[in-house]
Amino acid sequence: MRKIGTLLLGVSLSGALIADEIGTVSTRFQWLGPNDKILVEAFDDPEIPGVACYLSRAKTGGISGAVGVAEDTSDASIACRQVGRIALPDAVLSGKADGDEVFKKRTSLVFKTLQVVRFYDPKRNVLVYLTFSDRVIEGSPKNSISVVPILPWALPAAEKP
């Protein structure tokens, strides 16, 4: 039994990227286990300093949610902002048509993930962030995007030499 628990823990944590939890709100009361909720998390784009993204996503509660075997719904929203000077690496400037994976979080025990993919639009000089959920067999058409214009960044007066 201990091996199964260790395996389940390893499966649920593998591939998970760390995001900062900003807060939660309950959406449905559960008699046993935690309530269903909306979770707000933030993460920095690992390849582009100066961009931070905020995700809101559904988190299933109850006993299955408490032990990590519940499947969260595909509902998520994203907002990304420039929070510092942006210098685009050459790999981003060349851009892939299918985007670059920026963030990935498991939303079920094995088969479902929430992803954030980044695209660069050189014509408009913006970064486009897309969040969506996928499964091994069938994904969801639910999605959300956020656009970050690449603007000059001035140091605040307190930080100027």
Secondary structure, DSSP 8 states (H G I E B T S, - for coil): -HHHHHHHHHHHHTT----EEEEEEEEE--SSSS-EEEEEEEEE-SSSTTEEEEEEEEE--HHHHHTT-----S-EEEEEEE-S-----HHHHH--TT-EEEEEEE-SSSSEEEEEEEEEETTTTEEEEEEEEEESS-----EEEEEEE-------GGG--
